[in-house]
Amino acid sequence: MGGDHGPPVIVPASLDMLARQPELHIILVGDQDILNQQLSSYRYDNGRLEVHHASQVIGMDESPGLALRSKKDSSMRVAINLVKEGKAQACVSAGNTGALMATARFVLKTLPGIDRPAIISAFPTNNPNKNVRMLDLGANVDSSAESLVQFAIMGSVLASAVDNIKNPSIFLLNIGEEEIKGNELVKQTAQLLSQQTSINYAGYIEGDAIHDGVADVVVCDGFVGNVSLKTMEGAVIFMVQLIKNAFKRNLITKLIGLLAKPVLKPFLKRIDPAKYNGASLIGLQGTVIKSHGSAGVAAFANAIKEAMIGAEKNIPERIRHEVEHLTNSTPSQSS
């Protein structure tokens, strides 16, 4: 029920994915009257799609704490409960990010050995066959060096499982590549990461190199990550608008635009934010995917696809196993 558009986008996106993924089953959680009205315009297999009623909705600007306490029958809370109960393998929501994180953490709990969950998503690179994943994108405004190390481990596990990268290259976002650069948090994190033998820590990376294709995973705190995310999205929108305006100036530029269309189309598709919609709330005892609130049908369908991959690859269990392995292999302080 959340996001900027709600059922008018989520219903057709769900039906589109059901048509493309024969093994997929979907539970639409929300106001059953509204959902059934939306569904009445479509033909679908009701054996693979069901409506689960929830009487409340969390507003996009609602306080996460207040929503957690007073909206126990919200579509978001009920959907996450279904994951907790094992009736669903993943939850996808375009709703209030803070409420989603707070509710998912309260209901599902973090994995043993993980202090805080993080938000991770994929971005395009210069290599058309490779994406880069970045975390944290806003779940934690303040993070300790130990939390950033946990983010690196979780990002490495996800990139290895989902992107089929044997030994993902992990970089730490910084204002320079030199060891002397950065604040104390970054320097402490780098020192701890260099001691980790289970991940491939490759050093610092600057913001302008995120899309170079060198890094598989870029680690940062949630404040820096969210600012970076919004800057990337804004830059893409700005650039696309500049291109459109340039071709609309006069008859000649319009003609050039038509001639350039076969070249521009794959380029614009490559950088389209909708293609990368669907960020994982990683570190929880369950799979939860956050869709952009303004997502259209194609973008929300991509978020469902990301949830399918996370469930199929069983990312939470892989992270649990990796963290347990690290804990067991780390010598105690008294030895």
C-alpha positions as CSV (number, residue, x, y, z in Angstrom):
1,M,0.0,0.0,0.0
2,G,3.0,2.3,0.4
3,G,5.2,4.3,-2.0
4,D,4.1,7.2,-4.2
5,H,1.7,5.1,-6.3
6,G,0.7,2.1,-4.2
7,P,-1.5,-0.7,-5.8
8,P,-1.9,0.9,-9.3
9,V,1.9,0.2,-9.8
10,I,2.4,-2.8,-7.5
11,V,-0.4,-4.9,-8.8
12,P,0.6,-4.8,-12.5
13,A,4.2,-5.2,-11.6
14,S,3.4,-8.3,-9.6
15,L,1.3,-9.8,-12.4
16,D,4.1,-9.0,-14.9
17,M,6.6,-11.0,-12.8
18,L,4.1,-13.9,-12.3
19,A,3.9,-14.1,-16.1
20,R,7.7,-14.1,-16.5
21,Q,8.6,-16.3,-13.5
22,P,6.5,-19.5,-13.5
23,E,7.9,-20.6,-10.1
24,L,6.9,-17.4,-8.4
25,H,4.0,-17.0,-5.9
26,I,3.0,-13.6,-4.6
27,I,1.0,-12.5,-1.6
28,L,-0.4,-8.9,-2.0
29,V,-0.8,-7.4,1.5
30,G,-3.0,-4.5,2.0
31,D,-6.6,-3.3,1.9
32,Q,-8.4,-6.2,0.2
33,D,-11.2,-4.1,-1.3
34,I,-8.7,-1.8,-3.0
35,L,-6.5,-4.7,-4.1
36,N,-9.4,-6.8,-5.5
37,Q,-10.6,-3.8,-7.4
38,Q,-7.2,-3.4,-9.0
39,L,-7.0,-7.1,-9.8
40,S,-10.5,-7.1,-11.4
41,S,-9.1,-5.5,-14.5
42,Y,-6.7,-8.4,-15.1
43,R,-6.7,-12.1,-15.8
44,Y,-4.3,-14.1,-13.5
45,D,-3.8,-17.5,-11.8
46,N,-5.3,-17.1,-8.4
47,G,-3.4,-20.2,-7.4
48,R,-0.2,-18.2,-7.6
49,L,-1.4,-14.9,-6.3
50,E,-3.4,-14.2,-3.1
51,V,-4.6,-11.1,-1.3
52,H,-3.9,-10.9,2.5
53,H,-5.9,-8.2,4.2
54,A,-4.2,-5.5,6.3
55,S,-6.3,-2.7,7.8
56,Q,-3.7,0.0,8.3
57,V,-1.2,1.9,6.1
58,I,2.0,3.6,7.2
59,G,2.4,7.1,5.7
60,M,5.6,8.0,3.8
61,D,6.3,10.8,6.3
62,E,5.2,8.9,9.4
63,S,7.6,8.5,12.4
64,P,9.1,5.0,12.3
65,G,8.8,4.6,16.1
66,L,5.2,5.7,16.1
67,A,4.4,3.4,13.2
68,L,6.0,0.5,14.9
69,R,4.0,1.0,18.1
70,S,0.6,1.9,16.6
71,K,0.4,0.3,13.2
72,K,0.6,-3.4,14.1
73,D,-1.9,-4.3,11.3
74,S,-0.2,-2.2,8.6
75,S,0.5,-3.8,5.3
76,M,4.2,-3.4,6.0
77,R,4.1,-5.1,9.4
78,V,1.8,-7.9,8.2
79,A,4.0,-8.6,5.2
80,I,7.1,-8.9,7.4
81,N,5.2,-11.1,9.8
82,L,4.6,-13.5,6.9
83,V,8.3,-13.8,6.4
84,K,8.9,-14.3,10.1
85,E,6.2,-17.1,10.1
86,G,7.7,-18.8,7.0
87,K,4.6,-18.2,4.9
88,A,6.7,-16.0,2.6
89,Q,10.4,-16.1,1.7
90,A,10.8,-12.4,1.1
91,C,9.1,-9.0,1.6
92,V,9.1,-6.2,-1.0
93,S,8.0,-2.7,0.0
94,A,8.0,0.7,-1.6
95,G,6.9,2.3,1.6
96,N,8.5,4.4,4.4
97,T,12.2,3.4,4.5
98,G,12.6,4.2,8.2
99,A,9.5,2.3,9.2
100,L,10.5,-0.6,7.0
101,M,13.9,-0.9,8.6
102,A,12.6,-0.4,12.1
103,T,9.8,-3.0,11.6
104,A,12.0,-5.5,9.9
105,R,14.6,-5.2,12.6
106,F,12.0,-5.6,15.4
107,V,10.2,-8.5,13.8
108,L,12.9,-10.5,12.1
109,K,15.9,-9.5,14.3
110,T,19.5,-9.2,13.2
111,L,21.6,-12.2,12.5
112,P,23.8,-13.5,15.3
113,G,27.0,-11.5,15.3
114,I,25.6,-8.6,13.3
115,D,25.0,-5.4,15.2
116,R,23.1,-3.5,12.6
117,P,21.5,-4.2,9.2
118,A,22.5,-2.2,6.2
119,I,21.0,-1.2,2.9
120,I,22.8,-2.5,-0.2
121,S,22.1,-2.0,-3.9
122,A,23.7,-2.4,-7.3
123,F,24.9,0.3,-9.7
124,P,26.2,0.3,-13.3
125,T,29.9,0.4,-14.2
126,N,31.9,1.0,-17.3
127,N,31.9,-2.7,-17.8
128,P,28.5,-3.6,-19.4
129,N,28.8,-7.1,-17.8
130,K,29.4,-6.0,-14.3
131,N,27.7,-4.0,-11.6
132,V,29.1,-2.6,-8.3
133,R,27.2,-3.0,-5.0
134,M,27.4,-0.4,-2.4
135,L,26.4,-0.3,1.3
136,D,25.3,1.3,3.6
137,L,22.9,3.5,1.7
138,G,21.1,5.0,4.6
139,A,20.1,2.5,7.3
140,N,22.6,3.9,9.8
141,V,23.5,7.5,9.9
142,D,26.3,6.8,12.4
143,S,28.4,3.6,12.2
144,S,31.3,2.2,14.1
145,A,34.4,0.8,12.5
146,E,33.3,-2.7,13.7
147,S,29.9,-2.2,11.9
148,L,31.6,-1.2,8.7
149,V,33.6,-4.4,8.8
150,Q,30.4,-6.3,9.2
151,F,29.0,-4.4,6.2
152,A,32.0,-5.4,4.2
153,I,31.6,-9.1,5.1
154,M,27.9,-9.0,4.3
155,G,28.5,-7.2,1.0
156,S,31.1,-9.8,0.1
157,V,28.8,-12.7,0.8
158,L,26.0,-11.1,-1.3
159,A,28.2,-10.2,-4.2
160,S,29.7,-13.7,-4.2
161,A,26.2,-15.4,-4.1
162,V,24.2,-13.2,-6.4
163,D,26.8,-11.9,-8.8
164,N,28.7,-15.2,-8.9
165,I,32.0,-13.5,-8.1
166,K,34.4,-16.0,-6.5
167,N,36.4,-13.5,-4.5
168,P,34.8,-10.0,-4.6
169,S,37.0,-7.0,-4.4
170,I,36.0,-4.9,-1.3
171,F,36.8,-1.2,-1.3
172,L,36.3,1.5,1.4
173,L,34.9,4.8,0.2
174,N,37.3,7.7,1.1
175,I,38.3,11.2,0.0
176,G,41.6,9.8,-1.4
177,E,43.4,6.5,-2.1
178,E,46.4,7.4,0.1
179,E,46.6,5.8,3.6
180,I,47.0,9.2,5.3
181,K,43.6,10.4,3.8
182,G,40.3,10.1,5.6
183,N,38.7,10.6,9.0
184,E,39.3,8.5,12.1
185,L,36.4,6.2,11.3
186,V,37.7,5.4,7.8
187,K,41.2,4.8,9.1
188,Q,40.1,2.5,11.9
189,T,37.9,0.6,9.5
190,A,40.7,0.2,7.0
191,Q,43.0,-1.2,9.8
192,L,40.4,-3.7,10.8
193,L,39.6,-4.7,7.2
194,S,43.3,-5.3,6.5
195,Q,43.3,-7.9,9.2
196,Q,40.3,-9.9,7.7
197,T,41.5,-12.9,5.8
198,S,38.0,-14.1,4.8
199,I,37.4,-11.1,2.4
200,N,39.3,-9.5,-0.4
201,Y,39.9,-6.0,1.0
202,A,41.5,-3.9,-1.8
203,G,41.9,-0.5,-0.1
204,Y,40.4,2.9,-0.5
205,I,38.3,4.1,-3.5
206,E,37.2,7.7,-4.3
207,G,33.7,8.6,-5.3
208,D,34.6,9.2,-9.0
209,A,35.9,5.7,-9.3
210,I,32.8,3.8,-8.0
211,H,31.6,3.2,-11.6
212,D,35.1,2.3,-13.0
213,G,34.4,-1.4,-12.7
214,V,37.3,-2.2,-10.4
215,A,35.3,-2.6,-7.3
216,D,32.7,-5.3,-6.6
217,V,31.6,-3.9,-3.3
218,V,32.0,-0.3,-1.9
219,V,31.6,0.1,1.8
220,C,30.7,3.4,3.6
221,D,28.5,4.6,6.5
222,G,24.8,5.3,5.9
223,F,25.1,9.1,5.8
224,V,27.8,9.1,3.1
225,G,26.1,6.3,1.2
226,N,22.7,8.0,1.1
227,V,24.2,11.3,0.0
228,S,26.1,9.4,-2.7
229,L,23.0,7.5,-3.8
230,K,20.9,10.7,-4.1
231,T,23.7,12.5,-5.9
232,M,24.0,9.6,-8.5
233,E,20.3,9.6,-9.1
234,G,20.2,13.4,-9.4
235,A,23.1,13.4,-11.8
236,V,21.5,10.8,-14.1
237,I,18.2,12.7,-14.2
238,F,20.1,16.0,-14.9
239,M,22.2,14.4,-17.6
240,V,19.2,12.8,-19.4
241,Q,17.3,16.1,-19.3
242,L,20.2,18.0,-20.8
243,I,20.4,15.5,-23.6
244,K,16.7,15.8,-24.3
245,N,16.8,19.6,-24.2
246,A,19.8,19.6,-26.6
247,F,17.9,17.6,-29.2
248,K,14.7,19.7,-28.9
249,R,16.3,23.0,-29.7
250,N,15.3,23.2,-33.3
251,L,14.4,21.1,-36.4
252,I,18.0,20.2,-37.2
253,T,18.7,19.0,-33.6
254,K,15.5,17.0,-33.6
255,L,16.6,15.3,-36.8
256,I,20.0,14.6,-35.3
257,G,18.2,13.2,-32.3
258,L,16.3,10.7,-34.5
259,L,19.5,9.6,-36.1
260,A,21.2,9.2,-32.7
261,K,18.3,7.3,-31.2
262,P,19.8,3.8,-31.9
263,V,23.0,4.8,-30.0
264,L,21.3,6.7,-27.2
265,K,18.7,4.0,-26.4
266,P,21.1,1.4,-25.0
267,F,23.0,4.1,-23.2
268,L,19.9,5.5,-21.5
269,K,18.8,1.9,-20.6
270,R,22.1,1.2,-19.1
271,I,22.0,4.1,-16.6
272,D,18.2,4.0,-16.0
273,P,17.7,3.9,-12.2
274,A,14.6,1.7,-12.6
275,K,16.9,-1.1,-13.8
276,Y,18.7,-1.1,-10.5
277,N,15.6,-0.7,-8.3
278,G,15.4,-3.0,-5.2
279,A,17.8,-2.5,-2.3
280,S,18.4,-5.4,0.2
281,L,18.0,-4.8,3.9
282,I,21.0,-7.0,4.6
283,G,21.9,-8.5,8.0
284,L,18.4,-9.5,9.0
285,Q,17.0,-13.0,9.7
286,G,14.9,-12.8,6.5
287,T,14.9,-11.2,3.1
288,V,13.5,-7.7,2.8
289,I,13.8,-5.6,-0.3
290,K,13.2,-1.8,-0.4
291,S,11.8,-0.4,-3.6
292,H,12.2,3.3,-4.5
293,G,9.0,5.1,-3.4
294,S,8.5,6.6,-6.9
295,A,9.1,3.3,-8.7
296,G,7.0,2.6,-11.8
297,V,5.8,-0.8,-12.9
298,A,9.1,-1.9,-14.5
299,A,11.1,-0.6,-11.5
300,F,9.0,-2.4,-9.0
301,A,9.1,-5.6,-11.0
302,N,12.9,-5.4,-10.7
303,A,12.6,-5.1,-6.9
304,I,10.5,-8.3,-6.9
305,K,13.2,-10.0,-9.0
306,E,15.8,-8.9,-6.5
307,A,13.7,-10.5,-3.7
308,M,13.5,-13.7,-5.7
309,I,17.3,-13.9,-6.1
310,G,17.8,-13.1,-2.4
311,A,15.4,-15.9,-1.4
312,E,16.8,-18.4,-3.9
313,K,20.4,-17.8,-2.8
314,N,19.4,-17.7,0.9
315,I,21.6,-14.7,1.6
316,P,20.7,-14.5,5.4
317,E,21.8,-18.1,6.0
318,R,25.1,-17.5,4.0
319,I,25.9,-14.5,6.1
320,R,25.1,-16.4,9.3
321,H,27.4,-19.1,8.2
322,E,30.2,-16.7,7.3
323,V,29.9,-14.7,10.6
324,E,29.9,-17.9,12.6
325,H,33.0,-19.1,10.8
326,L,34.8,-15.9,11.5
327,T,33.8,-16.0,15.2
328,N,35.0,-19.6,15.6
329,S,38.2,-18.9,13.8
330,T,39.1,-15.8,15.7
331,P,41.4,-16.4,18.7
332,S,40.0,-15.4,22.1
333,Q,41.6,-12.4,23.9
334,S,42.9,-14.7,26.7
335,S,44.8,-17.1,24.4
